[in-house]
Amino acid sequence: MSNRNGRPSRFARRITFNMPVDMEAVEEMLLLAILMVGCLHGDAAVRLDAGYAMDAPSRIVVVRDGTVIARAVAQVFVGLCAHEFGESAFSVSRRHGIAWRTPVTA
């Protein structure tokens, strides 16, 4: 997905988890989502396109969402979390123009 200047759009999904969701389990779900998408699209493609940032004390995960592969990681992650923790255990919002200070590469 590109903007009118031809540069990739900087969209992200911000997922905020409610108490008492275990944030270590959330990170495990995220890594599982990355692994699953890597099985479909290849590890190199996921490493290039997917990224995330996690702030466990604030109970927030931000997942990059600007390409097909990045969106797949976000979709699988949200699906796994809904299955594991329940749909009311978190909320998802879409953000534009998120500045990635130090994104973690998948």
C-alpha positions as CSV (number, residue, x, y, z in Angstrom):
1,M,0.0,0.0,0.0
2,S,1.5,3.3,-1.0
3,N,0.6,6.9,-0.6
4,R,0.4,9.4,-3.5
5,N,4.2,10.0,-3.3
6,G,4.8,6.3,-4.0
7,R,6.2,5.7,-0.5
8,P,4.8,2.9,1.6
9,S,1.9,4.0,3.9
10,R,2.7,3.9,7.6
11,F,-0.4,2.3,9.1
12,A,-0.4,0.2,12.2
13,R,-2.9,-1.6,14.4
14,R,-2.8,-0.7,18.1
15,I,-4.0,-3.5,20.3
16,T,-4.7,-2.6,23.9
17,F,-5.2,-5.5,26.4
18,N,-7.4,-5.4,29.4
19,M,-6.5,-6.9,32.8
20,P,-5.9,-9.7,33.6
21,V,-4.6,-10.8,30.2
22,D,-1.1,-12.2,30.7
23,M,1.3,-10.1,28.5
24,E,3.8,-13.0,28.2
25,A,1.0,-15.1,26.6
26,V,0.2,-12.1,24.3
27,E,3.8,-12.1,23.1
28,E,3.7,-15.8,22.5
29,M,0.5,-15.3,20.4
30,L,2.3,-12.6,18.4
31,L,5.3,-14.8,17.7
32,L,3.0,-17.7,16.7
33,A,1.2,-15.4,14.3
34,I,4.6,-14.3,12.8
35,L,5.6,-18.0,12.5
36,M,2.3,-18.9,10.8
37,V,2.5,-16.1,8.3
38,G,6.1,-17.0,7.6
39,C,5.0,-20.5,6.7
40,L,2.6,-19.1,4.1
41,H,4.7,-16.2,2.7
42,G,8.3,-17.1,3.5
43,D,10.4,-16.0,6.4
44,A,12.3,-13.4,4.3
45,A,9.1,-11.7,3.2
46,V,7.9,-11.5,6.8
47,R,11.2,-10.2,8.0
48,L,11.0,-7.4,5.4
49,D,7.4,-6.4,5.9
50,A,6.2,-7.2,9.4
51,G,7.1,-5.3,12.5
52,Y,5.8,-4.7,15.9
53,A,6.4,-2.9,19.1
54,M,5.3,-4.1,22.5
55,D,4.9,-2.1,25.7
56,A,4.0,-4.8,28.3
57,P,3.6,-2.4,31.3
58,S,1.1,-0.3,29.3
59,R,-0.5,-3.5,27.9
60,I,-0.2,-2.3,24.3
61,V,1.0,-4.0,21.1
62,V,1.5,-2.1,17.9
63,V,1.6,-4.2,14.7
64,R,2.6,-2.7,11.4
65,D,-0.2,-2.8,8.8
66,G,0.8,-1.4,5.4
67,T,1.4,-4.4,3.2
68,V,-0.4,-7.7,2.6
69,I,2.1,-9.6,4.7
70,A,2.0,-7.1,7.6
71,R,-1.8,-7.1,7.5
72,A,-1.8,-10.9,7.6
73,V,0.4,-10.9,10.7
74,A,-2.0,-8.4,12.3
75,Q,-5.1,-10.5,11.3
76,V,-3.7,-13.8,12.5
77,F,-2.5,-12.2,15.8
78,V,-5.9,-10.6,16.5
79,G,-7.7,-13.9,15.6
80,L,-5.4,-15.9,17.9
81,C,-6.0,-13.4,20.7
82,A,-9.7,-13.5,20.3
83,H,-9.7,-17.3,20.4
84,E,-7.3,-17.5,23.4
85,F,-8.4,-14.5,25.5
86,G,-11.9,-13.7,24.2
87,E,-13.0,-10.8,22.1
88,S,-13.7,-8.5,25.0
89,A,-10.2,-8.9,26.4
90,F,-8.7,-6.3,24.0
91,S,-9.5,-3.5,21.7
92,V,-8.0,-2.7,18.2
93,S,-7.6,0.7,16.6
94,R,-6.0,1.7,13.3
95,R,-3.4,4.4,13.4
96,H,-1.8,6.3,10.5
97,G,1.5,8.0,10.5
98,I,2.9,6.0,13.5
99,A,6.6,6.9,14.0
100,W,8.4,3.7,14.6
101,R,11.2,4.5,17.1
102,T,12.7,1.1,17.3
103,P,10.3,-1.4,15.6
104,V,11.0,-5.0,16.3
105,T,11.4,-6.9,13.0
106,A,9.6,-10.2,12.8
